[in-house]
Amino acid sequence: MGMTELVLSLSIPGVPALLVGVGVYELRRQKRGKGQGTPLSATYINEFTAIFYGSKRTELDNRASMSMMREEDAQGAPPFGVDLERGVVVLRPDKPEP
């Protein structure tokens, strides 16, 4: 068995073991209040899973594209004083800029 085969045979079980170690470190860091944002281990687990499952790559791409989209108001009514049930509209004039 050559060096290349040895490295490749240890890489598949080695990467998840490394990810577990990084995850434990991040959990301890988060409990101390220093962790912010998406954990590094979650990102690597998603990418590692995407290697073996093609549908995971599609899910990650969809999630990335959805995070780039603008959020619209769900009700469809303008955010200023419109009460459709009572039929009342409140208009406020713009304040002049100094």
Backbone torsions as a table, in degrees:
resi	resn	phi	psi	omega
1	MET	NA	123.2	-179.5
2	GLY	-81.3	175.3	-178.3
3	MET	-66.1	-37.2	-179.8
4	THR	-64.7	-43.9	179.1
5	GLU	-64.7	-38.0	179.8
6	LEU	-65.0	-44.2	179.5
7	VAL	-63.9	-44.3	179.6
8	LEU	-66.2	-37.1	-179.6
9	SER	-70.8	-27.2	178.8
10	LEU	-90.5	-14.9	-175.3
11	SER	-72.1	-38.7	-177.6
12	ILE	-67.3	-46.5	175.1
13	PRO	-78.4	-20.6	-178.1
14	GLY	-74.5	-36.9	-178.7
15	VAL	-65.1	-46.7	176.5
16	PRO	-62.4	-36.7	177.6
17	ALA	-63.8	-40.1	176.5
18	LEU	-65.1	-39.4	178.9
19	LEU	-65.2	-36.9	176.9
20	VAL	-63.8	-42.5	177.9
21	GLY	-62.3	-43.5	178.2
22	VAL	-65.8	-38.7	178.2
23	GLY	-62.9	-41.9	177.8
24	VAL	-63.5	-42.4	177.4
25	TYR	-60.4	-43.3	-178.9
26	GLU	-68.4	-35.2	176.7
27	LEU	-64.8	-42.3	177.1
28	ARG	-64.0	-40.2	179.7
29	ARG	-67.2	-37.7	179.7
30	GLN	-68.3	-36.1	178.5
31	LYS	-65.8	-29.5	177.1
32	ARG	-81.3	-4.6	176.5
33	GLY	88.0	12.1	-178.4
34	LYS	-99.1	-12.1	-177.3
35	GLY	-82.7	131.6	178.5
36	GLN	-138.2	149.7	176.0
37	GLY	79.4	-166.1	179.9
38	THR	-76.6	128.9	179.2
39	PRO	-62.5	143.9	-179.9
40	LEU	-62.7	-38.0	-178.7
41	SER	-65.1	-35.2	178.7
42	ALA	-65.5	-39.6	178.2
43	THR	-63.9	-45.2	-179.9
44	TYR	-68.0	-36.5	178.1
45	ILE	-65.2	-40.9	177.2
46	ASN	-61.9	-43.4	-179.7
47	GLU	-70.0	-38.0	177.9
48	PHE	-64.6	-39.9	177.8
49	THR	-67.3	-34.8	-179.7
50	ALA	-66.3	-22.2	176.6
51	ILE	-64.5	-40.2	-174.3
52	PHE	-94.8	-22.4	-178.6
53	TYR	-124.7	115.6	-179.6
54	GLY	-65.4	-29.8	-179.5
55	SER	-68.6	-26.4	177.9
56	LYS	-67.7	-37.4	177.9
57	ARG	-63.4	-41.6	177.4
58	THR	-62.5	-42.0	178.9
59	GLU	-63.3	-43.0	179.9
60	LEU	-65.7	-39.9	177.3
61	ASP	-65.4	-40.9	178.5
62	ASN	-64.4	-42.4	179.0
63	ARG	-62.2	-40.1	179.2
64	ALA	-67.0	-39.5	-179.9
65	SER	-71.3	-33.3	178.2
66	MET	-69.2	-31.6	179.4
67	SER	-71.6	-19.4	179.6
68	MET	-87.6	-13.4	-177.0
69	MET	-80.4	148.6	179.1
70	ARG	-78.5	140.8	177.7
71	GLU	-88.6	132.2	179.3
72	GLU	-104.7	156.7	174.5
73	ASP	-67.5	134.8	-175.5
74	ALA	-76.0	-28.2	-174.9
75	GLN	-75.7	-29.0	-179.7
76	GLY	87.9	-12.7	178.3
77	ALA	-85.8	148.5	178.0
78	PRO	-63.8	154.9	-174.9
79	PRO	-74.4	-9.9	178.8
80	PHE	-87.7	-175.9	-166.7
81	GLY	-66.8	73.4	175.1
82	VAL	-114.8	118.7	177.2
83	ASP	-113.5	101.1	-175.0
84	LEU	-71.1	-28.7	-179.2
85	GLU	-68.9	-41.8	-180.0
86	ARG	-90.5	-13.9	-178.1
87	GLY	74.8	33.7	-176.8
88	VAL	-116.2	134.6	175.2
89	VAL	-122.1	129.1	178.1
90	VAL	-111.2	117.9	178.7
91	LEU	-108.5	131.8	177.8
92	ARG	-113.6	129.6	179.3
93	PRO	-67.9	148.8	176.7
94	ASP	-64.1	142.8	177.0
95	LYS	-79.5	133.0	179.6
96	PRO	-68.3	139.2	179.3
97	GLU	-80.6	141.4	-179.3
98	PRO	-71.7	NA	NA
